[in-house]
Amino acid sequence: MDEIIEKLALSLPDIRTLPSVEARLIIAFRLAVVATRNAYDCFDHLSDRLGGRLAATRILILAETIGSAWPEPFQIGRPCCSQTTHDEIWLIASIRLAVCENRPGYDALCCDMIGDGERERIYNDLRNFVAVYTGPRS
């Protein structure tokens, strides 16, 4: 139990200290969630940030899947905020695991939080996003 409390006491990284690709992904995810919640059309912005329309579509799908599967509201920072959240760090860790096709690692990361079906849907959406993400358009 003390180990869990110690982990919770650790400060979360500032988005500016993350590798640029991870910071861009967090900001894009924040934009996708905020736009979806407020019926704002962010598709062109996401397409530019993620390298194309298909990547934009897939991050919007991923945001919806996570939002419906998460046991509590998925916590994101404001788009202009430099502080990350626990859920955003989970997202980056999950993306890393999907890139490496490390399904056992992904399952271990979230098996206590969400059920088998939800984990399967999120992992598939992560893999679908990773398959088309190319980074920002130049």
Rosetta blueprint (number, residue, H / E / L):
1 M L
2 D H
3 E H
4 I H
5 I H
6 E H
7 K H
8 L H
9 A H
10 L L
11 S L
12 L L
13 P L
14 D E
15 I H
16 R H
17 T H
18 L L
19 P L
20 S H
21 V H
22 E H
23 A H
24 R H
25 L H
26 I H
27 I H
28 A H
29 F H
30 R H
31 L H
32 A H
33 V H
34 V H
35 A H
36 T H
37 R H
38 N L
39 A L
40 Y L
41 D L
42 C L
43 F H
44 D H
45 H H
46 L H
47 S H
48 D H
49 R H
50 L H
51 G L
52 G L
53 R H
54 L H
55 A H
56 A H
57 T H
58 R H
59 I H
60 L H
61 I H
62 L H
63 A H
64 E H
65 T H
66 I H
67 G H
68 S H
69 A H
70 W L
71 P L
72 E L
73 P L
74 F L
75 Q L
76 I L
77 G L
78 R L
79 P L
80 C L
81 C L
82 S L
83 Q E
84 T L
85 T L
86 H H
87 D H
88 E H
89 I H
90 W H
91 L H
92 I H
93 A H
94 S H
95 I H
96 R H
97 L H
98 A H
99 V H
100 C L
101 E L
102 N L
103 R H
104 P H
105 G H
106 Y H
107 D H
108 A H
109 L H
110 C H
111 C L
112 D L
113 M L
114 I L
115 G L
116 D H
117 G H
118 E H
119 R H
120 E H
121 R H
122 I H
123 Y H
124 N H
125 D H
126 L H
127 R H
128 N H
129 F H
130 V H
131 A H
132 V H
133 Y L
134 T L
135 G L
136 P L
137 R L
138 S L
